Amino acid sequence: MSQKPFRRVLLANDDGIDAPGIKILERAAAHFADEVWVVAPATDKSGVSNSVSLREPLRVESRGERRFAVHGTPADCVTLAVRHFMKEAPPDLLLSGINSGSNIGFETILSGTVGAAMTGVLLGIPAIAFSQDKRQQDAPDWRVAEEFIQPVLEQLLHAGLPDECCLNVNFPNLPCEQVKGLKISRQGIGKVKGLDVTETADPHGENYYWIRVEHGIDELPEHSEVEAVHKGYISVTPLTYERTAVATWERLKQLF
């Protein structure tokens, strides 16, 4: 009889099914589940948040047993997995990532990695999103994620996963020996300063445009994700759909 805590774990991401982060996650998930299913985008779908393809059909490629590449968004992948491929026996847990780059503060609004996890929560599946922080211009150093993914999962699963939200985990960009442990954090504003547009001419002289996120840390609010990761901790933030600005809600409620 299996001693693993889960029968089925579903993996998704937004970097694509061939990305290195999901391979690290797949190796870790095998320690916790009898079956690991991978249903992920066929290509990089970073920045699509919780987008679902309501007006477009979805094509799927089989990549082997329990592995599917979806020509759609991360939320599409989770929906297809839970409501179609795994319909008769839905997953016990959804793990999303490991993302190349952080998902901190405002980045979580843009993130397809977090969007996949939120979709899992919507469909009644406990979910955790994982990201590896890096400098914007650099390739990620996966050593911290590889070293800590399994013990972090053990700690979070032992603590019990919430039903009403997903957990957002960010690994710091440090040598493994400098990582200080887990820190429970709040979302905060994070590292995003804004969005920028770069105009480029193609070989025919016609213009096209790249949209990029502008990063910059101006402050490190106490208990925030950006503070935790900056100080060498693995940040863990519970995220939910609720985005009401409570103070403004209270003020407007009194006025109207």
JOKACOR-V595426 format. One record per residue. N is the residue number from 1. RES is the residue in three letters. PSI is psi in whole degrees, -180 to 180 (none if undefined). Layout:
BEGIN
n:N res:RES psi:PSI
n:N res:RES psi:PSI
END
This chain:
BEGIN
n:1 res:MET psi:137
n:2 res:SER psi:139
n:3 res:GLN psi:5
n:4 res:LYS psi:145
n:5 res:PRO psi:-21
n:6 res:PHE psi:146
n:7 res:ARG psi:-49
n:8 res:ARG psi:130
n:9 res:VAL psi:134
n:10 res:LEU psi:134
n:11 res:LEU psi:140
n:12 res:ALA psi:172
n:13 res:ASN psi:-173
n:14 res:ASP psi:-7
n:15 res:ASP psi:-11
n:16 res:GLY psi:154
n:17 res:ILE psi:-23
n:18 res:ASP psi:5
n:19 res:ALA psi:148
n:20 res:PRO psi:-32
n:21 res:GLY psi:-40
n:22 res:ILE psi:-24
n:23 res:LYS psi:-39
n:24 res:ILE psi:-44
n:25 res:LEU psi:-38
n:26 res:GLU psi:-42
n:27 res:ARG psi:-40
n:28 res:ALA psi:-42
n:29 res:ALA psi:-29
n:30 res:ALA psi:-22
n:31 res:HIS psi:-14
n:32 res:PHE psi:-10
n:33 res:ALA psi:147
n:34 res:ASP psi:-38
n:35 res:GLU psi:130
n:36 res:VAL psi:118
n:37 res:TRP psi:137
n:38 res:VAL psi:114
n:39 res:VAL psi:103
n:40 res:ALA psi:162
n:41 res:PRO psi:145
n:42 res:ALA psi:-28
n:43 res:THR psi:170
n:44 res:ASP psi:125
n:45 res:LYS psi:39
n:46 res:SER psi:144
n:47 res:GLY psi:9
n:48 res:VAL psi:1
n:49 res:SER psi:-130
n:50 res:ASN psi:21
n:51 res:SER psi:138
n:52 res:VAL psi:150
n:53 res:SER psi:82
n:54 res:LEU psi:-22
n:55 res:ARG psi:12
n:56 res:GLU psi:139
n:57 res:PRO psi:157
n:58 res:LEU psi:130
n:59 res:ARG psi:144
n:60 res:VAL psi:137
n:61 res:GLU psi:131
n:62 res:SER psi:128
n:63 res:ARG psi:26
n:64 res:GLY psi:-176
n:65 res:GLU psi:124
n:66 res:ARG psi:29
n:67 res:ARG psi:125
n:68 res:PHE psi:132
n:69 res:ALA psi:123
n:70 res:VAL psi:132
n:71 res:HIS psi:74
n:72 res:GLY psi:-166
n:73 res:THR psi:168
n:74 res:PRO psi:-40
n:75 res:ALA psi:-37
n:76 res:ASP psi:-44
n:77 res:CYS psi:-47
n:78 res:VAL psi:-42
n:79 res:THR psi:-45
n:80 res:LEU psi:-42
n:81 res:ALA psi:-52
n:82 res:VAL psi:-40
n:83 res:ARG psi:-7
n:84 res:HIS psi:-71
n:85 res:PHE psi:-35
n:86 res:MET psi:22
n:87 res:LYS psi:-41
n:88 res:GLU psi:-23
n:89 res:ALA psi:83
n:90 res:PRO psi:158
n:91 res:PRO psi:152
n:92 res:ASP psi:-19
n:93 res:LEU psi:143
n:94 res:LEU psi:128
n:95 res:LEU psi:128
n:96 res:SER psi:133
n:97 res:GLY psi:-152
n:98 res:ILE psi:126
n:99 res:ASN psi:144
n:100 res:SER psi:98
n:101 res:GLY psi:158
n:102 res:SER psi:160
n:103 res:ASN psi:87
n:104 res:ILE psi:134
n:105 res:GLY psi:-129
n:106 res:PHE psi:-25
n:107 res:GLU psi:-30
n:108 res:THR psi:-25
n:109 res:ILE psi:-36
n:110 res:LEU psi:-25
n:111 res:SER psi:126
n:112 res:GLY psi:-28
n:113 res:THR psi:-49
n:114 res:VAL psi:-36
n:115 res:GLY psi:-39
n:116 res:ALA psi:-44
n:117 res:ALA psi:-41
n:118 res:MET psi:-37
n:119 res:THR psi:-39
n:120 res:GLY psi:-45
n:121 res:VAL psi:-44
n:122 res:LEU psi:-37
n:123 res:LEU psi:9
n:124 res:GLY psi:20
n:125 res:ILE psi:123
n:126 res:PRO psi:139
n:127 res:ALA psi:146
n:128 res:ILE psi:133
n:129 res:ALA psi:139
n:130 res:PHE psi:140
n:131 res:SER psi:147
n:132 res:GLN psi:114
n:133 res:ASP psi:151
n:134 res:LYS psi:165
n:135 res:ARG psi:145
n:136 res:GLN psi:-36
n:137 res:GLN psi:-5
n:138 res:ASP psi:157
n:139 res:ALA psi:151
n:140 res:PRO psi:146
n:141 res:ASP psi:110
n:142 res:TRP psi:2
n:143 res:ARG psi:-39
n:144 res:VAL psi:-45
n:145 res:ALA psi:-45
n:146 res:GLU psi:-39
n:147 res:GLU psi:-38
n:148 res:PHE psi:-10
n:149 res:ILE psi:-44
n:150 res:GLN psi:-49
n:151 res:PRO psi:-34
n:152 res:VAL psi:-45
n:153 res:LEU psi:-43
n:154 res:GLU psi:-44
n:155 res:GLN psi:-45
n:156 res:LEU psi:-40
n:157 res:LEU psi:-36
n:158 res:HIS psi:-37
n:159 res:ALA psi:-23
n:160 res:GLY psi:132
n:161 res:LEU psi:139
n:162 res:PRO psi:156
n:163 res:ASP psi:-28
n:164 res:GLU psi:-1
n:165 res:CYS psi:169
n:166 res:CYS psi:163
n:167 res:LEU psi:134
n:168 res:ASN psi:115
n:169 res:VAL psi:131
n:170 res:ASN psi:125
n:171 res:PHE psi:135
n:172 res:PRO psi:158
n:173 res:ASN psi:79
n:174 res:LEU psi:163
n:175 res:PRO psi:146
n:176 res:CYS psi:-39
n:177 res:GLU psi:-13
n:178 res:GLN psi:-3
n:179 res:VAL psi:130
n:180 res:LYS psi:-8
n:181 res:GLY psi:-167
n:182 res:LEU psi:148
n:183 res:LYS psi:127
n:184 res:ILE psi:129
n:185 res:SER psi:169
n:186 res:ARG psi:162
n:187 res:GLN psi:-59
n:188 res:GLY psi:-174
n:189 res:ILE psi:-30
n:190 res:GLY psi:-146
n:191 res:LYS psi:-5
n:192 res:VAL psi:127
n:193 res:LYS psi:-28
n:194 res:GLY psi:-163
n:195 res:LEU psi:148
n:196 res:ASP psi:159
n:197 res:VAL psi:131
n:198 res:THR psi:126
n:199 res:GLU psi:133
n:200 res:THR psi:144
n:201 res:ALA psi:137
n:202 res:ASP psi:176
n:203 res:PRO psi:-18
n:204 res:HIS psi:3
n:205 res:GLY psi:6
n:206 res:GLU psi:142
n:207 res:ASN psi:146
n:208 res:TYR psi:172
n:209 res:TYR psi:140
n:210 res:TRP psi:129
n:211 res:ILE psi:131
n:212 res:ARG psi:149
n:213 res:VAL psi:133
n:214 res:GLU psi:128
n:215 res:HIS psi:158
n:216 res:GLY psi:129
n:217 res:ILE psi:115
n:218 res:ASP psi:-29
n:219 res:GLU psi:162
n:220 res:LEU psi:82
n:221 res:PRO psi:143
n:222 res:GLU psi:138
n:223 res:HIS psi:4
n:224 res:SER psi:161
n:225 res:GLU psi:-45
n:226 res:VAL psi:-35
n:227 res:GLU psi:-46
n:228 res:ALA psi:-50
n:229 res:VAL psi:-40
n:230 res:HIS psi:-34
n:231 res:LYS psi:6
n:232 res:GLY psi:16
n:233 res:TYR psi:157
n:234 res:ILE psi:113
n:235 res:SER psi:141
n:236 res:VAL psi:114
n:237 res:THR psi:125
n:238 res:PRO psi:125
n:239 res:LEU psi:142
n:240 res:THR psi:178
n:241 res:TYR psi:-24
n:242 res:GLU psi:116
n:243 res:ARG psi:21
n:244 res:THR psi:132
n:245 res:ALA psi:99
n:246 res:VAL psi:-44
n:247 res:ALA psi:-43
n:248 res:THR psi:-38
n:249 res:TRP psi:-45
n:250 res:GLU psi:-43
n:251 res:ARG psi:-46
n:252 res:LEU psi:-35
n:253 res:LYS psi:-39
n:254 res:GLN psi:-36
n:255 res:LEU psi:-35
n:256 res:PHE psi:none
END
